[in-house]
Each structure stands twice: as C-alpha cells, then as structure tokens.
C-alpha cells in the first residue's frame, strides 16, 4: 500500500509593517481639543517609525458613555435634547476641517492613519472609521453597521455588510467595536479576502 504526498506551498511572506495603536480618550463636546491631542500622539508614533497608526472608535466627536440624552422609552427631556444638540455639534463633516487636517498630517509624516469619528450627514450621525494615506488623501470611510445596545438612540443601522479594506496593507480590514466578534460579519469579511481585522473600539 502506498501513500501519496501532496506538497503544501507556504504563502509568500508579506513585508513587515510597523504599526502603532494609540490609546487616547476624547474631550467630549470639544472636538478641536481632541484633534490637537490626536495630532501630538500621531507625531509621536511616527517618530518611532510607525507606518500605520490606528486610533480609537469615535475619537473625533467622542463616545457618549453613560449618556442617555434624556430619552427613556416614551419621553424626552429638555436637558437630554440639549446634550444631544451639543453632541451633534461636536460631530464632524466628512470631508471637512478635521479630515483635511489629518490628511495634511499624513502627507507631512508619510504615514497611514485610521481613526474613529462621529460623522454627521444632515441630522444623522454615524460611527465611522476614516482612512488616510501618505499622499495626503482621505481614501475611505467605513460606517459602523450595527449600533450596540443604547447606541441605537443616536446611531442608525447601516444595511451594508462589508469590511473596509486597507489596500496598501492587504489583507487588513477594519470593524468598529464589537463587530469583530459577531459570527456572520467576520465570516463575510474572510470571504472577501480579509485575513486580519482590527477592532478600533472606544476606550
């Protein structure tokens, strides 16, 4: 009795990438101050030769941990309405001042950045991941697909199942918050060719 052996070819080794994960919190309702903090930490990471710099979910605009915007089932409060007005005002336009600032910083430092942001589009807010390239361009936007629990007060469901890829670092992709731990979404991402994803969860 004989056995056949089929050789297994190892996948070609991909170039190594120096990546930095920046753990920083937002100054809630003060997006300008948050942007200043982010710029300083991005510069620090780039000085350590980081090529890819990843920042937390909802960094620009802030994650409203503990806030309910005065909206229990069936009612709204004036104080809650004012809190949401301030939160909406702190969200960013995409493209806008904040994205232009980060794009210019990428060009200056020659690095890639992925950062979380609360993006406003009319009266709707989205929890988004923004991609920037060393050419000084905003190259992509990935919106969080399924808000978690109480986030559904202020964030919509996005009916598109995909994992945003980072072309320069294929097969890396990004999910926002706990989406990496859902069963269907990571499986779908794998089917699209994404082998590794990072989860830019808020701090």
C-alpha positions as CSV (number, residue, x, y, z in Angstrom):
1,X,0.0,0.0,0.0
2,X,1.5,3.3,-1.0
3,X,0.6,6.9,0.1
4,X,0.8,10.0,-2.0
5,X,2.1,13.1,-0.5
6,X,0.9,16.5,-1.9
7,X,3.4,19.2,-1.2
8,X,2.0,22.3,0.6
9,X,3.4,25.6,-0.6
10,X,3.8,28.2,2.0
11,X,2.3,31.6,1.2
12,X,4.8,34.2,0.3
13,X,5.9,36.2,3.2
14,X,4.5,39.7,3.2
15,X,6.6,42.7,4.0
16,X,6.6,43.6,7.7
17,X,4.7,46.8,8.7
18,X,5.4,48.9,11.7
19,X,2.0,49.7,13.3
20,X,1.1,51.8,16.3
21,X,-2.1,51.6,18.3
22,X,-2.8,54.9,20.0
23,X,-4.9,54.7,23.2
24,X,-6.4,58.1,23.8
25,X,-9.7,59.4,25.0
26,X,-11.8,62.3,23.6
27,X,-12.5,65.6,25.2
28,X,-16.3,65.2,25.0
29,X,-18.0,68.1,23.2
30,X,-14.5,69.6,22.4
31,X,-13.5,68.1,19.1
32,X,-10.9,70.8,18.5
33,X,-9.0,69.8,21.7
34,X,-9.4,66.1,20.8
35,X,-7.9,66.8,17.4
36,X,-4.9,68.5,19.0
37,X,-4.3,65.6,21.3
38,X,-4.5,63.1,18.4
39,X,-2.1,65.1,16.3
40,X,0.5,65.2,19.0
41,X,0.2,61.4,19.6
42,X,0.3,60.7,15.8
43,X,3.5,62.7,15.5
44,X,5.0,60.7,18.5
45,X,4.1,57.4,16.9
46,X,5.5,58.5,13.5
47,X,8.8,59.5,15.2
48,X,9.0,55.8,16.3
49,X,8.9,54.8,12.6
50,X,5.2,53.7,12.7
51,X,3.9,53.4,9.1
52,X,0.3,52.6,10.1
53,X,-1.3,54.5,13.1
54,X,-4.6,53.4,14.4
55,X,-6.8,55.5,16.8
56,X,-9.9,54.6,18.8
57,X,-13.5,54.3,17.8
58,X,-15.5,57.6,17.8
59,X,-12.3,59.6,18.8
60,X,-13.3,62.7,16.9
61,X,-16.7,63.6,18.2
62,X,-16.5,61.4,21.3
63,X,-18.2,58.3,22.6
64,X,-21.1,59.3,24.8
65,X,-20.5,56.7,27.5
66,X,-23.1,57.0,30.3
67,X,-25.3,59.5,28.4
68,X,-28.9,58.6,27.5
69,X,-29.8,62.0,26.0
70,X,-32.9,62.2,28.3
71,X,-34.6,59.6,26.1
72,X,-36.2,56.7,28.1
73,X,-38.9,54.9,26.2
74,X,-41.8,57.3,25.5
75,X,-40.4,60.6,26.6
76,X,-37.7,63.2,26.0
77,X,-36.3,65.8,28.4
78,X,-35.1,69.4,27.7
79,X,-31.7,68.6,29.2
80,X,-31.4,65.5,27.1
81,X,-32.2,67.5,23.9
82,X,-29.5,70.0,24.8
83,X,-27.0,67.2,25.4
84,X,-27.8,65.7,22.0
85,X,-27.5,69.2,20.3
86,X,-24.0,69.6,21.8
87,X,-23.1,66.0,20.8
88,X,-24.3,66.6,17.2
89,X,-22.4,69.9,17.1
90,X,-19.2,68.1,18.1
91,X,-19.5,65.5,15.3
92,X,-17.5,66.1,12.2
93,X,-18.3,66.7,8.5
94,X,-16.6,64.1,6.1
95,X,-14.9,65.7,4.3
96,X,-14.3,68.7,6.4
97,X,-11.8,70.6,8.6
98,X,-10.8,67.6,10.7
99,X,-10.3,65.3,7.7
100,X,-8.2,67.9,5.9
101,X,-6.0,68.4,9.0
102,X,-5.3,64.7,9.3
103,X,-4.8,64.3,5.6
104,X,-2.2,67.0,5.7
105,X,-0.5,65.5,8.7
106,X,-0.3,62.1,6.9
107,X,1.4,63.9,4.0
108,X,3.8,65.6,6.3
109,X,4.7,62.4,8.2
110,X,4.5,59.9,5.3
111,X,2.3,57.5,7.2
112,X,-1.2,55.9,7.1
113,X,-3.8,56.8,9.7
114,X,-7.1,55.0,10.6
115,X,-9.2,56.8,13.1
116,X,-12.7,56.6,14.5
117,X,-15.0,59.6,14.2
118,X,-18.6,60.5,14.8
119,X,-19.6,61.6,11.3
120,X,-22.7,63.8,10.7
121,X,-24.7,63.7,7.5
122,X,-27.6,66.1,7.8
123,X,-29.4,65.3,11.0
124,X,-28.0,61.7,11.2
125,X,-24.8,60.6,13.0
126,X,-22.6,57.7,12.0
127,X,-19.9,55.9,13.9
128,X,-17.2,55.8,11.2
129,X,-13.6,54.7,10.7
130,X,-11.7,57.1,8.4
131,X,-8.7,56.0,6.3
132,X,-5.9,58.5,5.3
133,X,-2.8,57.9,3.1
134,X,0.7,59.3,2.9
135,X,-0.4,61.1,-0.2
136,X,-2.5,63.4,2.0
137,X,-5.8,61.9,1.0
138,X,-8.9,60.6,2.7
139,X,-9.1,57.3,1.0
140,X,-12.1,55.6,2.6
141,X,-14.9,55.7,5.2
142,X,-16.3,52.7,6.9
143,X,-19.6,53.2,8.9
144,X,-20.4,51.0,11.8
145,X,-23.1,48.6,10.7
146,X,-25.0,47.6,13.8
147,X,-25.1,50.0,16.8
148,X,-24.7,48.3,20.1
149,X,-27.5,48.4,22.7
150,X,-28.1,52.0,23.8
151,X,-26.1,53.4,20.9
152,X,-29.3,52.9,18.9
153,X,-30.7,56.1,20.4
154,X,-28.4,58.1,18.3
155,X,-26.9,55.9,15.6
156,X,-28.7,54.1,12.7
157,X,-28.4,50.6,11.3
158,X,-26.3,50.7,8.1
159,X,-27.7,48.0,5.8
160,X,-24.4,47.1,4.1
161,X,-22.3,44.1,5.2
162,X,-18.7,44.7,4.4
163,X,-15.3,45.1,6.0
164,X,-13.4,48.1,4.8
165,X,-10.1,47.0,3.4
166,X,-6.8,48.9,3.7
167,X,-5.4,48.3,0.1
168,X,-1.9,49.2,1.0
169,X,-1.9,46.7,3.8
170,X,-4.0,43.9,2.2
171,X,-5.4,41.8,3.7
172,X,-6.0,44.0,6.7
173,X,-9.5,45.4,7.3
174,X,-11.4,47.3,9.9
175,X,-14.5,46.7,12.0
176,X,-16.0,49.2,14.5
177,X,-16.3,48.0,18.1
178,X,-17.8,44.5,18.7
179,X,-18.5,43.7,15.1
180,X,-15.3,41.7,15.0
181,X,-16.9,39.3,17.5
182,X,-20.1,38.7,15.6
183,X,-20.3,35.4,13.7
184,X,-21.6,36.5,10.3
185,X,-19.6,39.7,9.7
186,X,-16.1,38.2,10.2
187,X,-17.1,35.2,8.1
188,X,-18.3,37.5,5.3
189,X,-15.1,39.6,5.6
190,X,-13.0,36.4,5.2
191,X,-15.0,35.6,2.1
192,X,-14.0,39.0,0.7
193,X,-10.3,38.1,1.3
194,X,-9.7,39.9,4.6
195,X,-7.5,37.8,6.8
196,X,-6.9,40.1,9.7
197,X,-9.1,42.8,11.1
198,X,-8.5,45.4,13.8
199,X,-11.2,46.4,16.1
200,X,-11.0,50.2,16.8
201,X,-13.1,50.0,19.9
202,X,-13.5,53.1,22.1
203,X,-11.5,53.3,25.3
